[in-house]
Amino acid sequence: MVRAFILSVFLFAAALPAVAASYDAPAEGEYVVDRFVFQSGEELEGLRLHYRTIGALRHDADGKASNAVLVMHGTTGSGASLLRESFAGELFCAGCLLDARKYFIILPDGIGHGASSKPSDGLRMDFPQYDYDDMVKAQHLLLTEHLGVDRLRLVMGTSMGGMQSWMWAYKYPHFVDAAMPLASLPVEIAGRNRMTRQMIVDAIKADPAWNNGDYDPAESDFAGMRAAMHALVFMVSSPLQYQKAAPTRAEAEMMLEDMVNRYATALDPNDTIYAFEASRTYDPSSHLEKIVAPLTAINSADDQVNPPELRILESEIRKVAGGNAVVLPITDETRGHGTHSVASIWKHHLAALLEASER
């Protein structure tokens, strides 16, 4: 059902159905940064970075990593959320574009997400105010200092991970061979996008039960959290798919209740605040000329987070020397913002990117 799909758009593993993987089970690990300094100047001793890898790292004749692929998840998600059949099952399987027998696939949990260090570990609102720069910096440390990766064959990501793909491409231009940002725009988050994120944060903070972040963990599903989830539901909505899934009043009300219940019980309030606030400093627009790797950005016309009528993608991609922008038309197969995880729709663009960037 579309409900199960949309519920995992902001990508937490609890909403995923179990599937039979057509590739080896991921290996999980942790890397601890002894002392991590954030963009804010705050520091954290023992920053924990959790990750999953599939396949084995290989090197070329010069000793450089030749087959590493970094795939980054969306807001409130984790690397595990990319292991769904519609994504990993289409890309990592034997004979697929990112065949795990050929590539070394890295699926990190971003700071504040999954099993990496996050506010709900205990610091709550005293956790450092991380942003996307911090998340990308930590990913780079994970790759270079722990996994021995000194070059990426491909960097790609969904939603927040898509935004971080733009950042990887300009921050480390000679580290990345190719980039594919999915469901993202390379500009400051403003307009309705920022307003919706602010609604989510404000709804949580406005509830006295939140108690400045010192809420009772057993009572985290309070009214403010549920109000925030109403904003989140509309943020990731797909009008066509919602209408198909809920063609009557009763079905629409039931679908809304189901989504809000699932979101509110799966997400921690403080983690949610931090996750949506992490985008506050994001703005690659003045750095796009630094990108030297071939880059293909893919959005969908029914994406309510990055609506096509803004025509931002088409404008900004001109700054990227090897850039290509694709806006997928609305079909019965697209899923709004969640189209980023339906690889069957856009993987032919990935094939073209891999071919164009082959050394």
N, C-alpha and C positions, 0 to 999 in steps of 0.2 A: 504494500500500500504506500501511497505517497507520504502518509504521515510518518512512517518509519524512516523514510529517506530524509525528509525535511528536518526531522528531529536530530539528525546527525550532521546537518549542514555546518553548524558551528562545532562540530567534530569532537564529541566526547565518546569514548569507546563503549560506554554503557549502553548506548542506543544501537549498537551494531549487532546484526544477526551472526550466528556462527556459520562459517562457510568452510568447505573443504579446500585448502590452499593447494594450488598447482605449482608450488615452489617450496623450497626448504623453509622450515620454521625459522623465524627471525631469532638471532642471538641478541640477548639484552645485556646491557652493561651500564655502568655509571662512571663518570669522570668528575672528580672533585677539584675545583679551583681553590687553592689555599686562601687566597685573598683577592676578591674581585672588586674592582673600583667601577662604580656606575657613572653614567654621564652626569648625574645629579651631584656627584662628589661623594655620595654615600658609599660605604664599603660593607662587604659581607664576608665573613670568614667561613670558608668551607661551602662555597656555592656548588650545589649538586646538579649535575647535568646527566639526565637519563637519556638513553638512546637504544635504538634497535638497528641491527645491520642484517642484510641478507646477501649472501655471496661472499667472494674473497677478493681482497685488494690485489691488483696486478700493477706492474710497472713496465715502462717502455725501456728502450735500449739506453736511454740517458738516466735511468733510475727514477723518473718522475711517475707519479700515480697516473694510470692511463684509463681506468674504468670506473672511477668513483662518481656516484650520482647522489646528490643531496636533495631530499624531498621534505618540504616543510609544511606543517599543518596549519589549520585555521584557528581563529580566536576561540578560546576555551577548550581547545582540542588537545590531541597528543599524537605522537607518531603512530600509535596503535590504530587511530581512527582512519588512517590511510590504507589499512589492510583489508578493506572491504572488497568484495568480489568485483564491483563496478570499477574500481580503481586498480588495486594491486593485481586482481585476477585478470584484468585486461592488459596489464603492462609488464608484470614481473614473471609471468609463466614461461614455460619452455617454448621457444620460438617466437615469443612476444618482443616488442620493441626494446624493452629493458629487461630482457631475459636475465634472471638472477644467476644463471650459470656463467654469464658473460660479464655482468656488471656487479659492482660492489655498491649496494644501495644502502644509504644511511638515512634513518628516520629519527631525528632527535625530538625530544620533548622540549619546547621552548621554556625559557625562564618563566616561572609563574604558572606552568601548565604540566599536566600529566604527573609523572613521578619526579620531575625536577623540582628544585627549591621553589617554594611559593608561600604566599602569606598564611595559608591555612595550616602550614607546618607548625605554627606556634607564634610567630612574630606578629601576625595579623596586620594591623595598619602601621606597624613599625617596620614592616618589610620595606627595603629600598624601593623608591619609585622608579622602576625600570621602564625603559622604552624600547622601541625596535632596534635602535643603535646598540643597546646593551645585549639584546637577544642575538643579533648578528655577530657581534664581537665574541660572545660566548660560543656560538656555533663554530666560528673560525678557530678558537682555542681548542675546542673538542676535536676538530679535524686535524689540526696541525700538531698539537701537543700530545694528543692521546691516540688518535687513530692512524697517524702517520700519513695523512693525505696532504699532498702539497700541490695538487691540481684537481679540478673537478671537470669531468667530461660533460656534466650537465648539472645545473641547479634549477629546480622547479618548486612550485608550491601553490597551495590553494588559499585564496582569500588573504588572510594575514600572511601566510606563507608565500603568496604571490607577491605581496608588497615587499617582503623581505628578499624575494628573488631579484627585484629591481635593485635593491640596495647592494646585494652581493655583486651584481654585475658592474656597478660603478665603484664600489669600495675596493674590490679586488679584481680589477679588469683583466689582469694577466693570469689570474688563478682559475678563471672560468672559461671553458671552451664554448658553452652554449647556455642560454637561459630561456625558461618558459614560465613567465608569470601567468597564473590563472585567476580569473575573477578579481581583478584589482585595477587600480589606476595609479600612475606615477606622479601624483600631485598631492598637496596638502589635503587632509580630510576636512571638508567644509560642507556647507549647505545641509541638505537633509541627512546625509550620512553622519556628519558630526552631531546634528541635533538629536538623532536617534540614539547615538551612543551616550549623549548627555542625559537623555531621558532615562536610560537604563541605570546610569550611575545615580542620578538624582532620586529616582524612585526608591532605590535601596537605602540611600542615606536619609531620606525624609521620614522613614518609619522609625519611631522611637525604639522599636524592638531591635533595630540594628545596633543601637547603643554605642555609636562611634567605633564600631567594629568589634566590640566586646560582647557580642550576642552569645546566647547559649547555643552551642553546636547542635543540641537536640531540638532546638526550635528555629533552625535556620530557614525553614520554609515559611516565612512570615509574609504579611500583606505586601510590604515593600518589594520583597523579592518577586512575588507573583505579579505585581504591577510592572516590574522591570521586564518580566518574561512576556507580557503583552506587547511591549515595544519590540522585543527581540523577534517575536513571531512575525510581526509585520515587516521588520527589517529584512528578513530572509524569505519573504513570501513570494510565491509564484501564482499570479492571478489565475492562469489557465489551469494549473495543476490543483490549486485549492478548489476551484469550481468543479473540476472533474471528481475530486475526492469527496466533496461535500456539496452536492447539488440541491439539497433541501435545507431549510432552516434548522431542523433538528440535527441533521448530520453536521452542519457547520458549527453549531454550538458544542456538540460532542467532540468534534475534532479540536476545537480551540481548547476546551477543558483538558483534553488528553495531552496536547502539546505543552500547555502551561504546567500541568502537573509533572510531566516528565522533566522539563527544563528545571523547574524550581527545586525538585528533589535531587537532581543530578549535579547542580552547580553550587559551589560555595559562594556566599555573598561577597566576601572580601576578595577572593580570587577573581570573581566576576568584575568587580570594580577595577581592580588592577589591570585585568586583561583588556578591557575596553579603553582605559585611560592610557595604555601603553602606546596607542597610535597618535597621541597628542602632538608629538614632535615630528611625525613622519612627513617628509616632503622631498622626494627625489628630483623634482622638476628642474632644479638648477644644476644637477649633476649628470643629466642624461647624455650629454656630449662625451662624457668620460668612458662610456660603454663601448668596448671594442669587439666583444663577442657577438656572434649572431644571436638575435633575440626575437622570439615570437610570443606576443602577448595575446591571450585568448579570453574574451568575455562573451556573454550571451545576451541577446536582445531582451530577455525577460528578467534580467538581473536587477532587482529593486535596490541593491546596494550601489551598483555602478550603472545607472540607467543610460542607455545608448543615446538618448536625446541630448545629453551634455556634450557629446562628441569630443570629449577630452582625450580619449585614447588616440583617436585619429590625428588630433593636433600634436600631441606630445611625442608620438612615435617618430615624427619627422626629425627630432633631435638625435635619434639613435641611428648611427651610420648603417648598421646592419639590422635595423629593426623592421619588424613586420607585425601589423595589427590585424586581428581577426575578431569580428563580432558575429557570433553564430545566430542565425535566424531562429525565431520561436517555432518549435515543432512539438509534436506529442512526446518526443524524447527529451527535450530540454527540461530542466528542473529549476529555472530561476537561478539564483546565486549558486545553488547546489550543483549546477551543470559542471562545475569544476571537478567533480568527482565521478562523472560519467565519461570515462575515457573513450568509450566506443564512439562518441560523437566527434571528438577532436583529435584522436590519436594519429590520424593521417597528417595533421599539421606537425605533430611531434616527429613523425618519420621524416618529413621534409627538412625539419630543423636539424636533426641528427645527420642527415646526408649533407646538408649545406655546411655544417661545422666540422666535418670529418677532416682530420689532419692527414 
